[in-house]
Amino acid sequence: MPLLKPDRTYTANTVTVKEYFLTQHNPNRISMPSQMQGKPIGVTLHNTNTIQVSNTTMSEQYTRATQNGNMGTVRVHFYVDGVEAWQNLPLEWQSWHCGQRGRSDNAKSVLGNGQTISIECIMKDDKDIHAEDNAAKLCAYLLNKDNLGIDCLFTHNYWCNVRNG
């Protein structure tokens, strides 16, 4: 599969973000989440393992893997690495990153998928300072954009613990 060409590139708190919405680029007809109900209540940050790439960045490679179905049902707003970020979903769309694609008996669990902006930070162990720094800057940008405090920054484990009690 050839490298993706972003529709737009912008800067978010010094992080280069390449916008490539899977809602508009979906040749394999992967299933997509729906639009968010209301404004985001926060940002959910995940850590994802690095992958081997050549002639591209890991965030672009993860975007291609999502587009072609290799990421299963995972749909996130952003993949970020030590170089840049790729935005896969419009911010007003839900994402699927907290398991069960938002379906749960616990209403709080649905908030993770349905009302938070999701970011996958691609890093090996906890030693990729550049990826971690870019993720932190992107989180700060998104929280500030929606006038949300640091208490509105969540981890993937937070939503798992809510769902599992």
N, C-alpha and C positions, 0 to 999 in steps of 0.2 A: 504494500500500500504506500503510495507516495506521501511525502510530508504534507501536513496540513498548512493551508495559508489562512491566517487569521483575517476575520472581517474588519477588525479594528484593533488597534493597539493604543493603550493608554497607560498612564503612570498613576499608581496608587501608593502614596507615601513612599516614594522612590523605588517601588517594585514595578517592573515592566509587566503589564497584564495583556495577554493576547486573547481577544474575545473570539470565540468560535462556538456559537450556540448549537447544541445538538438538537434543539427544537426546530432549527432551520436546516441543519445538515444531518439528515437521517436516512441515508440510502439503504441501510439494512433494516429499516423499520423496527428499530429496537423500541420497546415500550418506554413511555415517558411519563413522568409525574405530571400533576396538574398545577394550576396556578395556586399561589398561597392565599389563604383567607386572612386578610389583614396584613399589618406590617410585621416584619421579623421581630422576634423577641430576643434574639441574640445570634451568636456565632458559635458553631460547633467545630472544634479542631480535632483532627485525627492525625495519626502518624502512619505512614505507609512505607514499605520497604523500597529501597532503591532497586533499579533494574539496569541491565546493561543496554546502552544505546550507542549508536554511532550516527554522526551527522545530524543530531537533533538533541533536544533536551528531554529529561525524564517526564516533565509535565506535558509536553507535546505527545510523547509516546503513550502516556496513560490516557490522554484524550482520544488518540486513535484507537487504543484498546477498548475504550468505552464505546466508541462509535461502531466498531465492528462486532461488538457483543462479547468480547473476551473478558469483560469485567462483570459478567452476569447481570444482575439487576441494580448494581451500584450506579447511582447518578449523583454527582456532586456539583456544587457550584464552581469550585476552584481546585485545581491541582497546582501545587507550588513546590519548586525545588530551589536549589542554590543559585539559579540563574534568572528564573522568571516564573510567572504564573500563567496558566491557561484557564479562562473562564468558560465553563461548559453549559451553564444554564443562566437565564436571566434571573436577577435577584428577586423578582416577584414570583418566581416559580418554586414549588416545593422541591425537595431532593430526597433521594433514597440512600441513606447512609447509616441509619441507626437500627437496622434490622426490621424485619416484618413489614417493610415498605409502608410504615405508618399505621398498620393494622394491629391493634392491641386492645385488650380489655381495659387497660390503664390509660385514661385520657392524657395523663402527663407524658407518657411515652410518645404519643402521636405528635406532641409539640416538637420533639427533636427533628423529625423528618419534615413536618408540616410548617414550622414557623421559625426555623433557624437557617442561617446561611452556613453551608458546609464547606470546609476546607480540608483537603488531604495534603499534609506536609510530607513530601517524599524524602526520606532520610534513612541512612544506615545507622542503626543503633540510636544513640543520642549524641552522636559526635559530629553531625553535619551542621556546623555553626551557621553557615550561609543559608541553608534551607530553613533552619529554625528562625534566623533573623528575618528572612523574607516573610515567613508565615506570621511572625509577631507583628511586623509592619502592616501586613495585609489585614490581620485581625483588628489592629488599632484603627486603620482606615475605615473599615466597615462598621465598627462600633461607633466611631465618631460620626460617620455619615448619617446614622440613624439615631443619634443622641442617646446611645446606650452606654452604660458604665461597664467596668471590668467584671462586675458581678453577672453580666450577661454573656460572658465567655464560658463555654461549656466544653467538656471533653466527651469523646465517644463513650467512655466508661460511665459518665454521669447518666446518660440515657439508658444504658444497659441496667444500671442499678435501679433506676426508677421503674423500669419495666419488670425487673425480676424481684423487686422488693428489697 
